[in-house]
Amino acid sequence: MGNFVHDILENLYKAEASTRTLATARMLAANIWVEYEERASLVAKTPEAIRRFRWNSWWCVEKLFSMEDPTQREFDGLEHEINHDVNGVRVKGFIDRWHLLDDAIVIGDYKTGKTPKPRYSGDKFFQLLLYGVVLQEQLSKPIDSVELLYIKDGERLHKSPTSEDIQNVYDTVLEVRTNIEDRCATGEFEYKPSRLCDWCSFKSICPYWRKK
């Protein structure tokens, strides 16, 4: 559903500003659905589940219009691909949307899931801060802010990073890379069993599940 909604919004914001209406979004959703119907049927296996899938997707698109006026927004990048070294570590990803505000970078990311409670929201910004670091290096411009748009709930979470936040990105990228290299060298990979294990495709090679 996230991919479906993202594709609708990407094409909406690529359209002429004056045409970014709900009617245009509805037309885009119908056209893009042709590409998604077969894939969606693998997850939503009944007509009722398909109907619910499409309704939940459209609810997200509608909610965006209550959060902002698309005819008044312009972006410097939509689904912008990055492929860049950070501290000697190659980082690849896609930024949903970004623009310059007073010559500083603002990055936004659409979320179709539930808005996290405040005590769980802090680490949700790391990916956007990482993307911000990449753009900052490439454009030689500072990061103004990053924002998570939980469009299902119509909520916007916002963060203006400090110098400590930026340094933490550099430190974490290097730490993760070093930890991966160390574990590849030793062949020892720690496991962290949780409820998510039920959806994991790698139980057959996981040391935890081999021991059970």
C-alpha positions as CSV (number, residue, x, y, z in Angstrom):
1,M,0.0,0.0,0.0
2,G,2.9,2.3,0.8
3,N,4.3,2.0,-2.7
4,F,0.9,2.5,-4.3
5,V,0.2,5.7,-2.3
6,H,3.8,7.0,-2.9
7,D,3.3,6.6,-6.7
8,I,0.1,8.5,-6.6
9,L,1.6,11.4,-4.7
10,E,4.8,11.5,-6.8
11,N,2.8,11.8,-10.0
12,L,0.4,14.3,-8.3
13,Y,3.3,16.7,-7.4
14,K,4.9,16.3,-10.8
15,A,1.7,17.6,-12.4
16,E,1.1,21.3,-13.1
17,A,0.4,23.0,-9.8
18,S,-3.0,24.3,-10.7
19,T,-4.2,20.8,-11.6
20,R,-3.2,19.1,-8.3
21,T,-6.8,18.5,-7.1
22,L,-8.6,15.6,-5.6
23,A,-10.1,14.8,-9.0
24,T,-6.6,14.6,-10.5
25,A,-5.4,12.4,-7.6
26,R,-8.4,10.1,-8.2
27,M,-7.6,9.8,-11.9
28,L,-4.0,9.0,-11.1
29,A,-5.0,6.4,-8.6
30,A,-7.2,4.7,-11.1
31,N,-4.5,4.7,-13.8
32,I,-1.7,3.5,-11.4
33,W,-4.0,0.8,-9.9
34,V,-3.7,-1.1,-13.2
35,E,0.0,-1.7,-12.4
36,Y,-0.8,-2.7,-8.8
37,E,-3.9,-4.9,-9.0
38,E,-2.1,-8.2,-9.6
39,R,0.5,-7.6,-6.9
40,A,-2.2,-6.4,-4.4
41,S,-4.2,-9.5,-5.0
42,L,-1.3,-11.6,-3.6
43,V,-1.8,-9.8,-0.3
44,A,-5.5,-9.0,-0.3
45,K,-7.0,-12.3,-1.5
46,T,-10.7,-11.6,-1.5
47,P,-12.8,-8.9,-3.2
48,E,-13.6,-7.4,0.2
49,A,-9.9,-7.2,1.1
50,I,-9.1,-5.6,-2.3
51,R,-11.8,-3.0,-1.7
52,R,-10.4,-2.3,1.8
53,F,-6.9,-2.0,0.4
54,R,-8.0,0.6,-2.2
55,W,-10.1,2.5,0.3
56,N,-7.2,2.6,2.9
57,S,-4.9,3.8,0.2
58,W,-7.3,6.5,-1.0
59,W,-7.9,7.6,2.6
60,C,-4.2,8.4,2.9
61,V,-4.3,10.5,-0.3
62,E,-7.3,12.4,0.8
63,K,-5.8,13.0,4.2
64,L,-2.8,14.7,2.6
65,F,-5.1,17.4,1.2
66,S,-6.2,18.2,4.8
67,M,-2.5,18.6,5.8
68,E,-1.4,20.9,2.9
69,D,-2.6,22.5,-0.3
70,P,-0.8,20.6,-3.1
71,T,-1.3,23.5,-5.5
72,Q,0.8,25.7,-3.2
73,R,3.8,23.3,-2.8
74,E,6.8,23.0,-5.0
75,F,9.7,20.6,-4.5
76,D,13.3,20.4,-5.9
77,G,13.3,16.6,-5.8
78,L,10.6,13.9,-5.9
79,E,11.5,10.2,-5.3
80,H,15.1,11.6,-5.5
81,E,17.7,8.8,-5.7
82,I,20.9,9.2,-3.7
83,N,24.0,7.0,-4.1
84,H,26.8,8.6,-2.1
85,D,29.7,7.8,0.3
86,V,29.2,8.8,3.9
87,N,32.3,8.3,6.0
88,G,33.5,5.9,3.3
89,V,30.3,3.9,3.4
90,R,28.1,3.8,0.3
91,V,24.5,4.9,1.0
92,K,21.7,4.4,-1.5
93,G,18.1,5.3,-1.1
94,F,15.2,7.4,-2.4
95,I,13.9,10.6,-0.8
96,D,10.2,11.1,-1.2
97,R,10.4,14.8,-1.5
98,W,12.8,17.7,-0.7
99,H,13.1,21.4,-1.3
100,L,15.2,24.4,-0.3
101,L,13.8,26.9,2.2
102,D,15.8,30.0,2.6
103,D,18.7,28.2,1.0
104,A,18.5,25.3,3.5
105,I,17.3,21.7,3.0
106,V,13.9,20.4,4.0
107,I,13.2,16.7,3.6
108,G,9.8,15.0,3.8
109,D,8.8,11.4,4.0
110,Y,5.3,9.9,3.6
111,K,4.3,7.2,6.1
112,T,1.1,5.2,5.6
113,G,1.3,3.5,9.0
114,K,0.2,4.5,12.4
115,T,1.7,7.6,14.0
116,P,4.1,6.4,16.8
117,K,3.7,7.6,20.3
118,P,6.1,10.5,21.2
119,R,8.4,8.3,23.3
120,Y,9.0,6.0,20.2
121,S,9.3,8.7,17.6
122,G,12.9,9.8,18.2
123,D,14.6,7.1,16.1
124,K,12.1,7.4,13.3
125,F,14.1,10.5,12.0
126,F,17.4,8.7,11.5
127,Q,16.8,7.7,7.8
128,L,15.8,11.2,6.9
129,L,18.8,12.7,8.7
130,L,21.1,10.3,6.8
131,Y,19.5,11.5,3.5
132,G,19.9,15.1,4.8
133,V,23.6,14.5,5.4
134,V,24.0,13.3,1.8
135,L,22.3,16.3,0.3
136,Q,24.2,18.6,2.6
137,E,27.5,17.2,1.3
138,Q,26.3,17.3,-2.3
139,L,24.8,20.7,-2.3
140,S,27.0,22.4,0.3
141,K,23.9,23.7,2.1
142,P,22.7,23.2,5.7
143,I,19.8,21.0,6.8
144,D,16.8,23.1,7.9
145,S,14.5,20.3,9.0
146,V,13.2,16.8,8.3
147,E,9.5,15.8,8.6
148,L,7.5,12.6,8.7
149,L,4.1,12.9,7.2
150,Y,1.8,10.2,8.7
151,I,-0.8,10.7,6.1
152,K,-3.2,8.0,7.4
153,D,-3.6,10.0,10.6
154,G,-3.0,13.4,9.1
155,E,-0.1,14.0,11.5
156,R,3.2,15.7,10.8
157,L,6.3,15.1,12.9
158,H,9.0,17.6,12.6
159,K,12.7,17.9,13.6
160,S,15.3,20.5,13.2
161,P,18.6,18.7,13.7
162,T,21.4,19.9,16.0
163,S,25.1,19.5,15.3
164,E,25.0,16.5,17.7
165,D,22.3,14.9,15.6
166,I,24.4,15.2,12.4
167,Q,27.5,13.9,14.1
168,N,25.5,10.9,15.4
169,V,24.6,10.1,11.8
170,Y,28.2,9.9,10.8
171,D,29.2,7.9,13.9
172,T,26.3,5.4,13.4
173,V,27.0,4.8,9.7
174,L,30.6,4.0,10.5
175,E,29.7,1.9,13.5
176,V,27.2,-0.2,11.6
177,R,29.6,-0.8,8.8
178,T,32.4,-1.8,11.2
179,N,30.0,-4.2,13.1
180,I,29.0,-5.9,9.8
181,E,32.6,-6.3,8.7
182,D,33.5,-7.8,12.1
183,R,30.7,-10.3,12.1
184,C,31.4,-11.3,8.5
185,A,35.0,-12.0,9.6
186,T,34.0,-14.1,12.6
187,G,30.8,-15.7,11.2
188,E,29.1,-14.8,14.5
189,F,25.8,-13.0,14.1
190,E,23.8,-12.1,17.3
191,Y,20.1,-12.8,17.0
192,K,17.3,-10.8,18.6
193,P,14.1,-12.9,18.7
194,S,10.8,-11.0,18.8
195,R,7.3,-11.2,17.5
196,L,8.6,-10.1,14.1
197,C,10.2,-13.6,13.7
198,D,6.8,-14.9,12.7
199,W,7.2,-13.0,9.4
200,C,10.9,-13.7,8.8
201,S,11.9,-15.6,5.7
202,F,15.4,-16.6,7.1
203,K,14.5,-18.9,10.0
204,S,16.2,-21.8,8.2
205,I,19.6,-20.1,8.5
206,C,19.1,-18.2,11.8
207,P,21.1,-19.7,14.7
208,Y,18.2,-19.1,17.1
209,W,15.7,-21.1,15.1
210,R,18.2,-23.9,14.3
211,K,18.6,-24.4,18.1
212,K,14.8,-24.8,18.7
